[in-house]
């Protein structure tokens, strides 16, 4: 292999090395714009194990497990405790009943999931046409920290009913149902799905009645977060006509809340899980009515807002979750990287030419200095001899310069110019 070819390869390698260093620096810079990979374990706060929140969380858990995400389910007393856990960042997600939250920029909603009817059952021998008829009665409204208690107190207070003129008990679920069926209490508030075994039991029990809130429109005007819904006559059991007449109920919506720093990619995955779980029709809602971005108890997240308008991101529609995440993160990194690479590719050829040419042109400066000493002066023999030595030195150094063949012309031009100056000297 010729010296010229080896030199050309060496210069090319050096230029490539410089480009590689800049490329690595570009990757590092671009990586600063990439979000960290999503965690593989998240947590959700529900309610008791016999409640609807827990049942739905189990369905989410199954869906997320298919994508390699573990969902830890933490039971609680209800919505109020769920909200407290979320605000203290003890969990990533939480079910919260509509109307419970106050403005809080750290919490965002992934949407309304389904209606949560407020069921008010009373002993059949007790006439209850309005909630004011519960005055002086024993009423179970659920424990502290539950959404049931929060909504019950709100409705009772609207009617001037407090612990001072009635007996309020903290029983809930099956405990409250047992006391009501045994006659130990006069009425009980429940919030839950029509599919709840407790609700089904009470609807079919001959000794209790379900209150129909004829003034539901008034409550809705006072509290916009609740909706007015109807339980049609006979929908629970057509053969036995249960209920025996249509019932008007109030229903907040169940919301799934998250912290503002919850990973966006996991938000999409959770949204897919809740869509799969809640979009079928039920007694109170049509198919695809839920989940939605209505009746929210916290501001909708940007990711959820885009999801409800446009569906999941393009990659997550067709690719497994982790594959889509990897490609998405790579694309995000490529954008700033290209901003560096495009000018880099433009700079590298001139940089290479400058590197080669600088080996030649540096000797022109010394040649120009010798030429200036010769021009227009009467030189002694000793001065001519000294300048001739300087020219010989320059010539020797130029002969040592190794360049690619494509630049050899510049070397020979310099040697010609040295010879011209030498002729002038002589």
N, C-alpha and C positions, 0 to 999 in steps of 0.2 A: 504494500500500500504506500503511495507517495506521501511525502511530508505535507504537501498542499492539501491532500484529501484528509489526512489525519487532523490537520489544523482546522479545516472546515467542519469536521465532525465535532472537534473539541469546542469550537465557537458555538455550534448549534446546541450542543449539550449544555453549555453554560447558559445560553439564552433560555433553553427549556427549563433549566433549574430555577432561573429567576422567575419565569412564568409560573412554575409549580409552587414556589413559595408564595407568590401573590395569589394563586388559586386557593391554597390552603387558608391564607388570611381571609380570602373572600368567603370560603365555606364557614369559617369561624364567625365572621361578621353576619352572614346570612342566618346562621343558627340562632343568633340572638333574637331573631324575629319569630322563631318557631315555638309554639306552645309546647309545654312538657307533655309527654305521653300520658294518657288517662290512667288513673289507678285501676287495679283489678278488683278492688273490694270497696263497696260503699255500704252505707247504713240508712235505714229508714225507721222512723218512729210511727207506730200504728195506734192501736187501742188494745182492748182486752182480746184474748184469743178467740172469744166467741163472737166478736164484733165483725162488721163488714170490712173495716180497714185491714184487719189482719188477714182476712180471706183474700182480699185483692192483692195484698203484698205478697202472698204466696204465689199468686199467678205471675206477678212481676218477676219474682225470684226465678221461676221456671224459665221465663222468656230470656232473662239476662244471662242465665247459666249457659244457654245455647251459644252465647257470644263470648264466653269465657269470663264473665263478670259475676262476682259473688255478692249477693245482697244479704246483709245481716239485718234481721228483723228484730226490733226492740219494742216490746209491749209497753203500754202506758195506761194512765187513767183516762186519757182522751185527748181532745184537740188542744185544750189549754196547755197541758203538759207537753204535748208534741211541739207546740209553738215555742215554749220555753227552751226545750232541748235544741231546737233549730237556731234560736237566737243566740244561744251559748255555744254554738258550733259543735255540740256533742254528737249530732247526726248530720247527714248530708241532705236527707229528704224527710218530709213529714206530711202526713194527712192533717188538714186543718179544715174545720167546718166553716162555711161562709159566715162573714160578719164578725169574726173573732179578732182579726188583726187590726192594729193601728198602723198609720203610715210609717214604714221602716224601709229605708233604701237598701238595707242589707239582705232583704228577703224578696224573692221573685217567685212568680207562679208559673207552673208548667201547664196550667189550665184547669177548668172545671171538669170533673170526672163523671158525676151523676147526681141526680136529685137525692137528698137525704130527707125523706119525709119526717115531719114531727108527728108522732102518734100519741094521742092522749086518750087513754082508756080509763073507764070508771065503772064502779059497780052498777049493775043493771037496775038495781032498786033506787039508785040516786039519779034524780033528774038534773042533767047538765046540758042546757041549751047554749049557755055562754060561759066563758071562763069565770065570770063573777059568781057563778053557782058553786064554785069550789071553795068559797069562803068558809072558814072554820073546819075544813076537812083535812084529813091526813093524806098528803100527796108526796109520792116519791119523785124526786127530780134529778137523781144522779149525784155522784160524788163531786167534791171540789176538783177542778182541773178537767172536768168533762164538758164537751160541747153541749150535751143534753141539758146540764144544769144551767149553763150560760143562756141558752135559748129560752128555757123554761122561766127563769127569773125575769128575763126581758118581757115575755108575754104576760106573766103574772103582774109585773109592775105596771104594765100598760093598763091593767084592770084594777089597780089599787090594792093588789094582793101582795102581802109580805109575810115574813115570819111572825109578825105581831098579830096577824088575824087568821093564821092558818098554821098547820103543822107541816114543816118541810123535812123530808127524810132523804138520806143520801143513797138509798137503794137504787140499783139499776139492773138491767138485763134480767136474767132468770130469777134473781133474788126479788126484784120488784114484782115480777110476774107472779111468783109464788105467793107473796103477801097479798097481792090484789085478788087472786083466785081464792085465797083462804078467807078473805074478808078482813084481814088485819089492817089494810089501808083502803082509802076510798077511791084514789085515782093514782095514775102514774104516767109520767112522760117518758117517751122513748124516742130515740132518733136512730133510724136504721133502714136497711133495705127491706122491701116487701118479701124477699126470700129468707129473711131471718127466721129461724125456728121459733124464737120467742114471739115475734109479731104474728106468725102463722098460728101459733097456739092460742093467742089472745083473740085473734079474729074469729076463730072457730069455737071459742069458749062461750057457752050459753049464758054464763053468769056475768059477763062484762060487755060493755058497749064501747064503740069507738066514737069519739066526739067529732062532729062535722062542724068546721069553723065557718059559719055562715057570714061572719064579718072578715073573712080572709083578705078581701080586697082592701079593707081599711088597714090591716096589719102590713100588707104589702106596700101601701103608700107611706106608712110610717117607717118601714124598714126595707129599703129597696133591694137589699141583698137576698131577700126571701122571694120565692115564687109561689104562685097559687096553682095547685095541681088537684086533679080529681081521681079518686079511686072509684072506678065504675061499679055499678050494681052487678053482683054475681061474678066479678072477675076472678075472685079467689076460688070459688067453687060454684059453678053454674048449677049443678044438680041440687045443691042445698041452698042456692041463692045467697052466697056469702060474698060481700056484705049484702044485707037485705035492701039497701038503698045506696045511691051514690053518696060518697063522702068527700067533702072539700077539705083539703089539708094544706098546710104551709110546708115549704121545703127550701132550706138553704141548699147550696150545692157543695159537695166535697171538693176541696182544692188540694192539689199536690204542690207543696212549696219547697223551695230549695234556697240555699245560700247563694249570694251573688257570685261567689268564686267557684261554683260547681263547674266541672269541666264541660265545655260546650259539646264535645263529642258524646259524652255520657248523657247529656241532656237529650240529644237526638235519640239515643238508644232507649232511654226511659220513655220518651214520647211515643216511640214505636210500640213499646210494651203496653202503655196505657191505651193507645188506640186499638190495639188488638183485643184488649180486655173489655173496654167500655163502649165500643161502637155498636154492638148488637142492640136490638130494641128490647124494651122491658115494659112493665105495666104503665110506667109514667112517661116514657120517652120513645121517640121513633128511632129506627136504625140510623146510625151515623150522626145523630143529634149530639152525642158526646163522644169523645172529649171535645171541648171548645174553649174559646177565649172570652166567654161571657160570664157575668156574675162572679167576677174574680174577687178574691179577698186580699190580693197583693198585686202589684204591677206585673204584667206579663213579661217574661224574659224575651230578649231579642231572638234567641234561637227558637223558642216556642212560637213566637209571632210569625216567623218565616215558615215554620213547620205547618202551621194551620193555613197559611196562604198558599204555599207552594209544595208542601210535602217534604220528605227527607231530602238531604243533599243528593246530588246525582250519583256520586260514587257509592253511597250507602244504600241506594236502591238496588244495585246489581252485584255488589261485592260483599264478602264477609266483612264484619266490623273492623277487625284488626288490619286487614289488607287495605280497606278504604282509608283508615287512619294513617297508615304508613305512607300511602300515595299522597294524601292530602297534606301531610306534614312536609313531604318532599317538594310538592308544588309550591307551598308557601316559602320554602327555603330557596327554590330555584329563582323566584322573581327578583329578590335583591342580588342574587348571585349573577344573574344575566346582566344586571345593571353594571356589574364590575367586569364581567368577561368580555362584553362587546367592545368597550374601549381598550381592554387589555389586548385583544387580538389586533386591534388597530395600532397599538403602540409597539408591539413586539417586533415587527419587521423593521421599522425605523430604528428601534433600539439596537437590533442586530447590525444594521448598516453603520450606525454610529460607532459601535464597538470596533468594527473592522477598520473603518475609515480613520478613526482616531489614532491608530497605530502608524498611519502614513502621514496624516496632516500635522502631527506634532513636530515632525522634522522640517516642515516648511517654515516654521517660525525661526528655527536656527539658521536655515538656509537664507531666509530673508535678512537676518542680522548680518551674516557674512557679506551678502550683496550690498547692504547699506554701507559697510566699511570700504568696499571696493569703489563704489560709485562716486565719481567727482573728486577723488583724492589722489595725491601723489604718494605712492607707497614706497617704502624702503625695501631692500631685498629681504631683510629679516621679517618685515611685516608681511610681505608676500609669502614667505615660507611658512609663517605662522597661520595665515589664512588658508594656505593650501593644506596644511595639516588638519585644520578644522573641517575643510571640505571632505578630506579623506575619511575623517572620523564619521562625519554624517553619512557618507557613502557606505562605509563598512556597516554602520548600524542599520541603514535601510536594507542592505543585503541580508541582514539577519531577520528582517520582518517576514513572518509567514502568514500568508493570507489564502483564502479560497481562490480557485482559478478565476472565478468571476470578478475578483478584485485585483488580479495581477496587473492589469493595464495601468492602474493608478500607481503601482510601485515603479513600473518602467517609466511612467511619465515623470515621477520624482527623480529617478536616476538621470533622465535626459536633462531635467532642469538643473541638477547638480553639475552636469557636464557643461552646460551653457555658462553657469557662473564661473566654473574653472577656466573656461576659454576667456571670459572677460578678465579674470585675474591675470592671465598670462599674456 
